[in-house]
Amino acid sequence: MIPVKELELEMRLSAIEYLLSHIYAGIHVASGATMEKVQLGHSETLDNLRRKPLTGFDPATSDLVSGELENAVARLLDMQREMMAEMLAKRGIG
């Protein structure tokens, strides 16, 4: 069983991720950005992240940490696009 404190911290982090994704999706919709434009920006973000070396780790740990960070960012970007699609659908767009 997961310790209560760890669960509470995980839920706080999930709430922050949800709210940030919702805010960014709202900004995209309010600015008139298309899904294609947002997808391009997200692809550029991930490409930049892949090229940025992480310092302070041995090579094996750096690879592991880089992969975990990339997966976490990709998940948040996916969440943004899903929320944006829902917002656009509610407006009858997209």
Secondary structure, DSSP 8 states (H G I E B T S, - for coil): ---HHHHHHHHHHHHHHHHHHHHHHHHHHHHT--HHHHHHHHHHHHHHHHHS---SS-HHHHHHHHHHHHHHHHHHHHHHHHHHHHHHHHTT--
